[in-house]
Amino acid sequence: MIKAFRRMVAALTFIAVVAAALKAAFDWVAQSGDDDHEIFADDDRESV
């Protein structure tokens, strides 16, 4: 029973680490300032 609990905790920890890594990667792309990765163009870009 304890082994199953440890494995479940380890699996949840692994999933949390992967999710945090993906979030960090997406945040890094968003702050890079490169608008090629955005789905919608900025409104102020069209008004110039």
C-alpha positions in Angstrom: 0.0 0.0 0.0 2.8 2.4 0.9 4.6 1.6 -2.4 1.5 2.4 -4.4 1.1 5.7 -2.5 4.8 6.6 -3.2 4.4 5.8 -6.9 1.3 7.9 -7.1 3.0 10.9 -5.4 6.0 10.5 -7.7 3.8 10.5 -10.8 1.9 13.6 -9.6 5.2 15.3 -8.9 6.6 14.4 -12.3 3.4 15.8 -14.0 3.7 19.0 -11.9 7.3 19.5 -12.9 6.5 19.0 -16.6 3.6 21.5 -16.3 5.8 24.0 -14.7 8.5 23.6 -17.4 5.9 24.1 -20.1 4.5 27.2 -18.4 8.0 28.6 -18.0 8.7 28.0 -21.7 5.5 29.7 -22.8 6.2 32.7 -20.5 9.7 32.9 -22.0 8.3 33.0 -25.5 5.7 35.6 -24.5 8.3 37.9 -23.0 10.8 37.7 -25.8 9.0 40.6 -27.6 8.8 38.7 -30.9 5.2 39.0 -32.2 5.6 36.1 -34.6 4.3 33.8 -31.9 1.1 35.7 -31.2 -2.2 34.5 -32.6 -3.7 38.0 -32.9 -1.9 41.1 -34.0 -1.7 44.0 -31.7 -4.2 46.8 -32.3 -1.7 49.6 -31.9 0.5 48.1 -34.6 -2.2 48.6 -37.2 -2.8 52.2 -36.2 0.8 53.3 -37.0 
